[in-house]
Structures are given as C-alpha cells and as structure tokens.
C-alpha cells in the first residue's frame, strides 16, 4: 500500500506537492512539510526534480496567499473575523500576528510560514492594510521559497534516514496507512480541542457593545483598555471615550494601581 503511495508521489510528485501546499496555505489542516521533506529525499535519488518541486510549492503557495490577500484588500479587517471562524488556530493568533506585522511590516512574510497561525493570517492582514500587490508577491514568494527550500533541503540531507522510515512503514503494510492517517487525525483533533477550549473561555469573558454601554450608563465606571495595534488605530481612529490606550505589553503597568475589584474591559481589532 505504501509502495503504491510512493509510486504515486514519484509519478505525480509535482502536482501532489502543489495541491498539498495550496490546501495548507488556503487554511485546510493538511500539513505540507512532511510531503516536502519526503519529496526532498526523493529528489536526492533522482526520482523527482528538486526544481520542479520548489516551483510547484512556491507557485501554489503564492496563489493561495494571494487569494487571502485579495480578500483582505476587498473586505478589510472583516475577513479576519471570517478566517477565525474557519481556521483551527485560536483567535488570539490574530492579535499576535497584528503585533508582529505592525512591528516588521512586509518583511514578516519572510518568516510567516514558520510561525503557526501567522502563515494564514498574514496575507489577508497585508491586504487589509492596503499593501502593494507587487510588494506582497515578492515578499510572500521569498518567504515561500525559504520555507519550502528548508523542508526540501532537510529531506535531501536526511534522505537515508527518511528512506529507512519509509521502508519500515512499507513493512507494516496497510497498518502504515492507518498510522499516518491516525497521526493526521490526532493533529486535527488536538487543534480543534485547543480552539474549542479557547472559545469556551472567551465566551465566559466577553461582553457586547450594548452591555458595555449599559455598564457605563449605570455608573459602574469599568476600566476600558484600548489594546489595538498602532496600524488599526490609524485606520480606525475613533475610540471609546475614557479608554486607556495601551499596547498589550503596557497593560500590566497601566493597571498596576487599579483596585482588584474594578471591572476591566479590553478591546482590540
């Protein structure tokens, strides 16, 4: 069974890699790095062309990322809300990605694919901030090349070890497929559990706009912290009256003198 799968990878290697990378970058929980590493090992023996594999990986990555970039340009920050609903990454990754993107700008795309959550959120965020399409493609393409190249190079360097692993899996017969599929399912279920737990805690701690206004009108005087990134505040300068503007790093110092009994409300993107 595994031998047939390897034969299919050798026969349709370029197309398989392209499809795998595209699915991962578009948001599906289908990791592409293992495929790229195995493909890299196969290029060492001449079964596959490293140039073709790299072209397929980088090309399909750019196409998938450009789709999110275009949606970000068209729908702005609203697309991040949609992305959080379909992605298995916690919503907190948006805030972290915003902070990194705000700090490094388009250069962050060079390392985005190495950071969980960042890879999916960065392209639409670049579009939402109205970055140049050409600049996005150049940085995103360079980042995809570094990411895919690292995986393929790893496969080439450790091709002997990978060959032994594949041989071991082949000896397992049909159980090898069961093992690989089971590992993939475990990864997906773990990420789903992480997200479900995060959302459960978030629902307990979240209040709506009307609820906040009601607190203010009743004289509860909640402490309101505006922790939006600088880029978001420039794009949407309106803020809640009386809110304390602070970065996420400044929050501990800004609330140091506040009574523990005070109600504290934070809002970001």
Residue frames as qw, qx, qy, qz and C-alpha x, y, z in Angstrom:
[[0.000, 0.885, 0.466, 0.000, 0.00, 0.00, 0.00],
 [0.279, -0.833, 0.103, 0.466, 2.73, 2.47, 0.99],
 [0.463, -0.145, 0.593, 0.642, 4.79, 1.47, -2.07],
 [0.266, 0.632, 0.628, 0.367, 1.82, 2.42, -4.26],
 [0.125, -0.952, -0.221, 0.170, 1.57, 5.78, -2.49],
 [0.405, -0.608, 0.356, 0.582, 5.28, 6.43, -3.02],
 [0.428, 0.197, 0.679, 0.563, 4.91, 5.42, -6.67],
 [0.120, 0.847, 0.494, 0.156, 2.04, 7.91, -6.98],
 [0.272, -0.885, 0.032, 0.377, 4.21, 10.59, -5.35],
 [0.452, -0.305, 0.544, 0.638, 7.00, 9.84, -7.83],
 [0.322, 0.423, 0.704, 0.471, 4.60, 9.81, -10.77],
 [0.032, -0.827, -0.386, -0.408, 2.53, 12.84, -9.77],
 [0.568, -0.315, -0.355, 0.673, 5.01, 14.39, -7.36],
 [0.142, 0.103, 0.066, 0.982, 4.85, 17.95, -8.66],
 [0.401, -0.443, -0.421, -0.682, 1.05, 18.05, -8.80],
 [0.662, -0.480, -0.565, 0.111, 0.74, 16.33, -5.41],
 [0.451, -0.218, -0.286, 0.817, 3.09, 18.81, -3.74],
 [0.051, -0.228, -0.201, -0.951, 1.30, 21.74, -5.38],
 [0.531, -0.501, -0.509, -0.455, -2.11, 20.52, -4.18],
 [0.657, -0.419, -0.511, 0.363, -0.85, 19.79, -0.65],
 [0.326, -0.102, -0.162, 0.926, 0.80, 23.20, -0.27],
 [0.206, -0.341, -0.325, -0.858, -2.22, 25.01, -1.71],
 [0.597, -0.531, -0.562, -0.213, -4.60, 23.26, 0.70],
 [0.577, -0.380, -0.424, 0.585, -2.44, 24.08, 3.71],
 [0.214, -0.038, -0.017, 0.976, -2.00, 27.74, 2.76],
 [0.303, -0.405, -0.434, -0.746, -5.69, 28.20, 1.99],
 [0.437, -0.420, 0.361, -0.709, -6.44, 27.11, 5.56],
 [0.912, -0.105, -0.307, -0.250, -7.09, 23.36, 5.46],
 [0.568, -0.650, 0.490, -0.120, -5.50, 21.34, 8.32],
 [0.958, 0.250, 0.057, 0.130, -3.32, 19.37, 5.90],
 [0.401, -0.767, 0.350, 0.359, 0.40, 19.80, 6.77],
 [0.726, 0.676, -0.126, -0.021, 2.64, 20.15, 3.72],
 [0.116, -0.790, 0.601, -0.038, 6.06, 19.99, 5.39],
 [0.703, -0.197, 0.684, 0.002, 6.12, 16.15, 5.66],
 [0.773, 0.557, 0.303, 0.034, 5.29, 15.89, 1.94],
 [0.310, 0.909, -0.271, 0.057, 8.03, 18.39, 1.07],
 [0.392, -0.637, 0.664, -0.020, 10.58, 16.51, 3.20],
 [0.781, 0.087, 0.616, 0.048, 9.73, 13.16, 1.54],
 [0.632, 0.763, 0.126, 0.051, 9.80, 14.84, -1.88],
 [0.010, 0.894, -0.448, 0.002, 13.20, 16.31, -1.00],
 [0.601, -0.365, 0.709, 0.049, 14.51, 12.84, -0.13],
 [0.771, 0.397, 0.494, 0.063, 13.23, 11.52, -3.46],
 [0.406, 0.904, -0.129, -0.028, 14.97, 14.33, -5.36],
 [0.329, -0.708, 0.617, 0.103, 18.27, 13.11, -3.92],
 [0.629, -0.034, 0.760, 0.157, 17.84, 9.77, -5.70],
 [0.028, 0.190, -0.573, -0.797, 16.76, 11.48, -8.91],
 [0.123, 0.442, 0.888, 0.029, 13.18, 10.18, -8.68],
 [0.085, 0.903, 0.416, -0.062, 11.89, 13.76, -8.60],
 [0.437, 0.500, 0.016, 0.748, 13.20, 17.11, -9.81],
 [0.346, -0.470, -0.439, 0.683, 14.04, 19.50, -6.98],
 [0.013, -0.059, 0.200, 0.978, 13.50, 22.45, -9.33],
 [0.363, -0.345, -0.638, -0.585, 10.01, 21.24, -10.24],
 [0.476, -0.514, -0.673, 0.236, 9.13, 20.55, -6.59],
 [0.258, -0.356, -0.239, 0.866, 10.27, 24.01, -5.49],
 [0.124, -0.073, -0.375, -0.916, 8.43, 25.70, -8.37],
 [0.428, -0.442, -0.715, -0.332, 5.23, 23.80, -7.51],
 [0.449, -0.504, -0.579, 0.458, 5.49, 24.61, -3.80],
 [0.172, -0.291, -0.079, 0.938, 6.29, 28.29, -4.23],
 [0.169, -0.156, -0.516, -0.825, 3.77, 28.80, -7.06],
 [0.440, -0.506, -0.706, -0.226, 0.83, 27.17, -5.27],
 [0.401, -0.470, -0.478, 0.624, 1.72, 28.96, -2.03],
 [0.062, -0.139, 0.098, 0.983, 1.69, 32.36, -3.75],
 [0.296, -0.310, -0.623, -0.655, -1.66, 31.59, -5.42],
 [0.478, -0.548, -0.681, 0.086, -3.31, 30.57, -2.13],
 [0.350, -0.434, -0.307, 0.771, -1.83, 33.52, -0.22],
 [0.005, 0.036, 0.293, 0.955, -2.82, 35.96, -2.98],
 [0.338, -0.507, -0.690, -0.391, -6.45, 34.80, -2.70],
 [0.458, -0.642, -0.497, 0.362, -6.43, 35.73, 1.00],
 [0.298, -0.243, 0.029, 0.923, -4.53, 38.95, 0.21],
 [0.101, -0.268, -0.503, -0.815, -7.17, 39.94, -2.38],
 [0.427, -0.622, -0.643, -0.135, -10.00, 39.16, 0.06],
 [0.451, -0.508, -0.328, 0.657, -8.25, 41.29, 2.67],
 [0.138, -0.052, 0.218, 0.965, -8.00, 44.22, 0.25],
 [0.256, -0.388, -0.603, -0.649, -11.68, 43.88, -0.68],
 [0.572, -0.618, -0.495, -0.215, -13.25, 43.25, 2.73],
 [0.077, -0.725, 0.377, -0.571, -10.68, 44.75, 5.09],
 [0.100, -0.334, 0.810, -0.472, -10.49, 43.53, 8.68],
 [0.797, -0.008, 0.170, -0.580, -13.86, 41.78, 8.34],
 [0.799, 0.312, -0.500, -0.120, -12.09, 38.95, 6.52],
 [0.159, 0.376, -0.797, 0.444, -10.07, 38.22, 9.69],
 [0.582, -0.100, 0.480, -0.648, -13.33, 37.51, 11.53],
 [0.885, 0.265, -0.145, -0.354, -14.33, 35.05, 8.79],
 [0.552, 0.465, -0.674, 0.158, -10.88, 33.46, 8.83],
 [0.177, -0.328, 0.746, -0.552, -11.07, 32.91, 12.60],
 [0.779, 0.026, 0.269, -0.566, -14.37, 31.08, 12.13],
 [0.917, 0.323, -0.178, -0.153, -12.99, 28.58, 9.61],
 [0.416, 0.562, -0.648, 0.300, -9.45, 28.25, 10.94],
 [0.823, -0.370, -0.420, 0.093, -8.44, 25.85, 13.71],
 [0.444, 0.171, -0.362, 0.802, -5.99, 28.43, 15.05],
 [0.225, -0.658, -0.569, 0.439, -7.22, 30.34, 18.14],
 [0.165, 0.923, 0.267, 0.220, -8.48, 33.91, 17.64],
 [0.462, -0.812, 0.136, 0.331, -5.55, 35.11, 19.74],
 [0.675, 0.004, 0.413, 0.611, -3.27, 34.39, 16.78],
 [0.285, 0.804, 0.332, 0.403, -4.82, 37.40, 15.02],
 [0.302, -0.953, 0.036, 0.011, -3.70, 39.75, 17.80],
 [0.679, -0.464, 0.384, 0.420, -0.20, 38.24, 17.83],
 [0.604, 0.355, 0.469, 0.538, 0.01, 38.42, 14.03],
 [0.092, 0.944, 0.215, 0.231, -1.13, 42.03, 14.07],
 [0.455, -0.846, 0.195, 0.197, 1.58, 42.93, 16.56],
 [0.681, -0.194, 0.494, 0.505, 4.29, 41.17, 14.52],
 [0.466, 0.592, 0.462, 0.469, 3.04, 42.65, 11.25],
 [0.084, -0.986, -0.117, -0.079, 2.86, 46.10, 12.83],
 [0.544, -0.713, 0.313, 0.312, 6.45, 45.71, 14.08],
 [0.526, -0.245, 0.631, 0.515, 8.09, 44.18, 10.97],
 [0.440, 0.570, -0.163, -0.675, 5.76, 45.11, 8.12],
 [0.843, 0.405, -0.205, -0.289, 6.01, 43.15, 4.88],
 [0.250, 0.549, -0.785, 0.143, 9.34, 41.66, 5.97],
 [0.563, -0.207, 0.663, -0.449, 7.37, 39.48, 8.38],
 [0.878, 0.326, -0.021, -0.349, 6.19, 37.47, 5.36],
 [0.429, 0.581, -0.691, 0.041, 9.73, 36.11, 5.04],
 [0.069, 0.197, -0.908, 0.363, 9.29, 34.06, 8.23],
 [0.619, -0.097, 0.125, -0.769, 5.47, 33.87, 8.45],
 [0.840, 0.076, -0.437, -0.311, 5.27, 30.24, 7.31],
 [0.486, 0.177, -0.759, 0.397, 7.49, 29.10, 10.16],
 [0.144, -0.060, 0.558, -0.815, 5.10, 30.52, 12.79],
 [0.022, -0.413, -0.909, -0.050, 1.83, 28.63, 13.48],
 [0.053, 0.790, 0.526, -0.309, -1.19, 30.82, 12.74],
 [0.090, -0.665, 0.196, 0.715, 0.94, 33.60, 11.26],
 [0.218, -0.058, 0.771, 0.596, 1.09, 31.91, 7.85],
 [0.087, 0.568, 0.789, 0.217, -2.70, 32.00, 7.43],
 [0.102, -0.854, -0.392, 0.325, -3.41, 35.40, 9.00],
 [0.337, -0.483, 0.223, 0.777, -0.54, 37.46, 7.48],
 [0.225, 0.204, 0.635, 0.710, -1.74, 37.52, 3.80],
 [0.078, -0.762, -0.580, -0.279, -5.27, 38.89, 4.46],
 [0.386, -0.776, -0.189, 0.462, -3.79, 41.27, 7.03],
 [0.366, -0.224, 0.369, 0.825, -1.39, 42.60, 4.38],
 [0.073, 0.460, 0.649, 0.601, -4.37, 43.08, 2.07],
 [0.259, -0.815, -0.516, 0.059, -6.46, 44.77, 4.75],
 [0.367, -0.706, 0.005, 0.605, -3.68, 47.30, 5.35],
 [0.520, 0.841, 0.096, -0.117, -3.66, 48.07, 1.59],
 [0.462, -0.543, 0.530, 0.460, -0.07, 46.99, 0.93],
 [0.386, 0.575, -0.479, -0.540, 1.23, 46.92, -2.64],
 [0.961, 0.145, 0.118, -0.205, 0.29, 43.77, -4.56],
 [0.688, 0.576, -0.392, 0.202, 3.71, 43.58, -6.21],
 [0.058, -0.603, 0.638, -0.475, 5.48, 44.05, -2.88],
 [0.783, -0.218, 0.408, -0.416, 3.28, 41.35, -1.34],
 [0.949, 0.301, -0.073, -0.063, 4.04, 38.83, -4.10],
 [0.466, 0.638, -0.519, 0.325, 7.80, 39.49, -3.84],
 [0.243, -0.492, 0.659, -0.515, 7.97, 39.09, -0.06],
 [0.853, -0.061, 0.322, -0.406, 5.46, 36.24, 0.05],
 [0.876, 0.420, -0.237, -0.017, 7.27, 34.41, -2.75],
 [0.281, 0.598, -0.641, 0.390, 10.61, 34.83, -0.99],
 [0.506, -0.359, 0.582, -0.526, 9.10, 33.54, 2.26],
 [0.940, 0.137, 0.118, -0.289, 7.57, 30.54, 0.46],
 [0.696, 0.547, -0.445, 0.138, 10.93, 29.79, -1.17],
 [0.016, -0.541, 0.696, -0.472, 12.74, 29.86, 2.20],
 [0.701, -0.178, 0.465, -0.511, 10.06, 27.70, 3.85],
 [0.944, 0.276, 0.009, -0.177, 9.77, 25.11, 1.07],
 [0.539, 0.636, -0.514, 0.203, 13.52, 25.15, 0.47],
 [0.270, -0.516, 0.683, -0.440, 14.20, 24.38, 4.14],
 [0.839, -0.028, 0.412, -0.354, 11.86, 21.36, 4.05],
 [0.865, 0.481, -0.139, -0.036, 13.21, 20.04, 0.73],
 [0.286, 0.680, -0.606, 0.298, 16.82, 20.55, 1.87],
 [0.538, -0.396, 0.620, -0.411, 16.04, 18.65, 5.09],
 [0.933, 0.183, 0.217, -0.220, 14.74, 15.76, 3.01],
 [0.693, 0.625, -0.337, 0.121, 17.86, 15.77, 0.84],
 [0.003, -0.654, 0.656, -0.378, 20.25, 15.88, 3.81],
 [0.469, -0.219, 0.760, -0.393, 18.48, 13.13, 5.77],
 [0.708, 0.248, -0.385, -0.537, 17.41, 11.01, 2.78],
 [0.401, 0.174, -0.894, 0.101, 18.98, 7.86, 4.23],
 [0.124, 0.080, 0.753, -0.641, 17.07, 8.15, 7.50],
 [0.576, 0.269, 0.088, -0.767, 13.85, 9.01, 5.66],
 [0.589, 0.267, -0.676, -0.353, 14.41, 6.03, 3.39],
 [0.206, 0.046, -0.929, 0.303, 14.67, 3.75, 6.41],
 [0.339, 0.195, 0.517, -0.762, 11.48, 5.19, 7.89],
 [0.641, 0.311, -0.233, -0.662, 9.63, 4.66, 4.61],
 [0.477, 0.210, -0.848, -0.103, 10.98, 1.12, 4.40],
 [0.030, 0.047, 0.845, -0.532, 9.77, 0.45, 7.95],
 [0.502, 0.283, 0.261, -0.774, 6.33, 1.83, 7.13],
 [0.601, 0.302, -0.549, -0.495, 6.23, -0.26, 3.97],
 [0.283, 0.105, -0.943, 0.139, 6.88, -3.39, 6.04],
 [0.275, 0.152, 0.643, -0.698, 3.84, -2.52, 8.14],
 [0.093, 0.353, 0.848, 0.383, 1.67, -2.88, 5.04],
 [0.172, -0.683, -0.499, -0.505, -1.83, -1.48, 5.40],
 [0.525, -0.688, -0.374, 0.334, -1.13, -0.54, 9.03],
 [0.422, -0.098, 0.067, 0.899, 1.25, 2.15, 7.78],
 [0.086, -0.461, -0.414, -0.780, -1.65, 4.00, 6.15],
 [0.526, -0.690, -0.490, -0.084, -3.68, 3.59, 9.34],
 [0.594, -0.419, -0.216, 0.652, -0.77, 5.01, 11.37],
 [0.247, 0.092, 0.194, 0.945, -0.26, 8.04, 9.10],
 [0.270, -0.557, -0.476, -0.625, -3.99, 8.82, 8.91],
 [0.594, -0.629, -0.475, 0.160, -4.31, 8.39, 12.69],
 [0.481, -0.268, -0.121, 0.826, -1.49, 10.86, 13.31],
 [0.026, 0.279, 0.320, 0.905, -3.15, 13.39, 10.99],
 [0.450, -0.624, -0.534, -0.350, -6.49, 12.94, 12.74],
 [0.603, -0.517, -0.390, 0.466, -4.82, 13.39, 16.15],
 [0.315, -0.045, 0.040, 0.947, -3.23, 16.66, 15.00],
 [0.192, -0.420, -0.423, -0.779, -6.55, 17.99, 13.67],
 [0.570, -0.615, -0.535, -0.100, -8.47, 16.92, 16.80],
 [0.555, -0.365, -0.302, 0.684, -5.84, 18.50, 19.07],
 [0.126, 0.085, 0.139, 0.979, -6.05, 21.82, 17.23],
 [0.377, -0.514, -0.515, -0.574, -9.86, 21.65, 17.30],
 [0.615, -0.558, -0.507, 0.231, -9.76, 20.97, 21.06],
 [0.406, -0.166, -0.141, 0.887, -7.40, 23.92, 21.58],
 [0.088, -0.254, -0.294, -0.917, -9.74, 26.22, 19.67],
 [0.508, -0.547, -0.581, -0.322, -12.90, 24.92, 21.38],
 [0.580, -0.472, -0.445, 0.493, -11.33, 25.43, 24.82],
 [0.256, -0.046, 0.006, 0.966, -10.20, 28.93, 23.89],
 [0.250, -0.371, -0.419, -0.790, -13.66, 29.91, 22.59],
 [0.562, -0.554, -0.614, -0.016, -15.33, 28.46, 25.69],
 [0.465, -0.418, -0.309, 0.717, -13.20, 30.66, 27.96],
 [0.114, 0.086, 0.223, 0.964, -13.67, 33.62, 25.61],
 [0.330, -0.528, -0.578, -0.528, -17.47, 33.35, 25.70],
 [0.543, -0.607, -0.512, 0.272, -17.41, 33.47, 29.50],
 [0.423, -0.436, -0.097, 0.788, -15.26, 36.61, 29.50],
 [0.168, 0.187, 0.427, 0.868, -16.72, 38.52, 26.53],
 [0.176, 0.639, 0.532, -0.526, -19.34, 41.26, 26.69],
 [0.410, 0.586, 0.520, 0.466, -21.05, 43.05, 23.82],
 [0.181, 0.313, 0.045, 0.931, -21.13, 46.74, 22.93],
 [0.446, -0.602, -0.301, -0.590, -24.61, 47.24, 24.39],
 [0.774, -0.478, -0.373, 0.184, -23.59, 45.53, 27.63],
 [0.538, -0.033, -0.165, 0.826, -20.57, 47.83, 27.97],
 [0.069, -0.439, -0.161, -0.881, -22.70, 50.90, 27.29],
 [0.629, -0.603, -0.390, -0.299, -25.17, 49.73, 29.92],
 [0.722, -0.320, -0.334, 0.514, -22.34, 49.38, 32.46],
 [0.304, 0.143, -0.030, 0.941, -21.21, 52.94, 31.71],
 [0.301, -0.516, -0.307, -0.741, -24.75, 54.35, 31.86],
 [0.713, -0.563, -0.412, -0.065, -25.35, 52.66, 35.24],
 [0.180, -0.889, 0.314, -0.281, -22.27, 54.37, 36.63],
 [0.961, -0.233, 0.043, 0.145, -20.25, 51.17, 37.09],
 [0.052, 0.917, -0.384, -0.097, -17.27, 53.00, 35.59],
 [0.956, -0.017, 0.191, 0.220, -15.40, 49.99, 34.16],
 [0.253, -0.678, 0.467, 0.508, -11.74, 50.47, 33.30],
 [0.803, 0.561, 0.193, -0.061, -11.56, 50.31, 29.49],
 [0.424, -0.537, 0.529, 0.502, -8.26, 49.46, 27.80],
 [0.689, 0.686, -0.056, -0.230, -7.78, 50.08, 24.08],
 [0.590, -0.451, 0.602, 0.294, -5.13, 47.49, 23.10],
 [0.760, 0.622, 0.188, 0.008, -5.50, 47.78, 19.32],
 [0.704, -0.061, 0.224, 0.671, -2.29, 47.90, 17.31],
 [0.089, -0.542, 0.081, 0.831, -0.99, 51.23, 16.00],
 [0.019, 0.015, 0.711, 0.703, -1.90, 50.29, 12.43],
 [0.116, -0.565, -0.807, -0.126, -5.52, 49.62, 13.39],
 [0.167, -0.717, -0.379, 0.561, -5.78, 52.84, 15.42],
 [0.082, -0.355, 0.334, 0.869, -4.52, 54.85, 12.45],
 [0.095, -0.189, -0.786, -0.581, -7.04, 53.21, 10.16],
 [0.402, -0.654, -0.581, -0.272, -9.91, 53.44, 12.67],
 [0.226, 0.324, -0.399, 0.828, -9.05, 56.45, 14.90],
 [0.559, -0.505, -0.077, -0.653, -12.44, 56.53, 16.73],
 [0.389, 0.052, -0.845, 0.364, -12.22, 55.12, 20.24],
 [0.472, -0.656, -0.587, -0.044, -14.40, 54.66, 23.31],
 [0.074, -0.803, 0.158, -0.569, -14.39, 57.86, 25.42],
 [0.575, -0.675, 0.355, -0.298, -12.28, 57.50, 28.54],
 [0.992, 0.052, -0.047, 0.107, -10.49, 54.40, 27.28],
 [0.411, -0.746, 0.454, 0.261, -6.85, 53.98, 28.30],
 [0.753, 0.599, -0.264, -0.069, -4.68, 53.45, 25.22],
 [0.452, -0.619, 0.642, 0.012, -2.02, 50.82, 25.85],
 [0.552, 0.372, -0.712, -0.220, -0.15, 48.13, 23.98],
 [0.898, -0.257, -0.327, -0.141, -0.54, 44.57, 25.23],
 [0.666, 0.115, -0.462, 0.575, 2.95, 44.83, 26.77],
 [0.022, 0.356, -0.273, 0.894, 1.97, 48.01, 28.68],
 [0.611, -0.492, -0.424, -0.453, -1.23, 46.59, 30.20],
 [0.703, -0.349, -0.518, 0.341, 0.38, 45.28, 33.46],
 [0.344, -0.070, -0.242, 0.905, 1.92, 48.67, 34.26],
 [0.203, -0.316, -0.237, -0.896, -1.18, 50.64, 33.27],
 [0.676, -0.481, -0.377, -0.411, -3.43, 48.67, 35.63],
 [0.521, 0.094, -0.664, 0.528, -0.88, 48.34, 38.46],
 [0.020, -0.050, 0.466, -0.883, -2.61, 50.92, 40.65],
 [0.565, -0.198, -0.324, -0.732, -6.17, 49.84, 39.90],
 [0.568, -0.246, 0.600, -0.507, -8.21, 48.07, 42.57],
 [0.042, -0.077, 0.978, 0.187, -8.57, 44.31, 42.01],
 [0.306, 0.469, 0.744, -0.365, -12.33, 44.77, 42.44],
 [0.289, 0.564, -0.143, -0.760, -12.55, 47.05, 39.37],
 [0.783, 0.425, 0.454, -0.023, -14.20, 45.78, 36.23],
 [0.150, -0.569, 0.511, 0.626, -11.64, 45.84, 33.38],
 [0.749, 0.542, 0.368, -0.103, -12.68, 45.67, 29.73],
 [0.291, -0.443, 0.548, 0.647, -10.19, 45.32, 26.86],
 [0.715, 0.600, 0.313, -0.175, -10.92, 45.73, 23.19],
 [0.341, -0.391, 0.589, 0.619, -8.77, 45.15, 20.12],
 [0.186, 0.163, -0.607, -0.755, -9.41, 44.53, 16.43]]
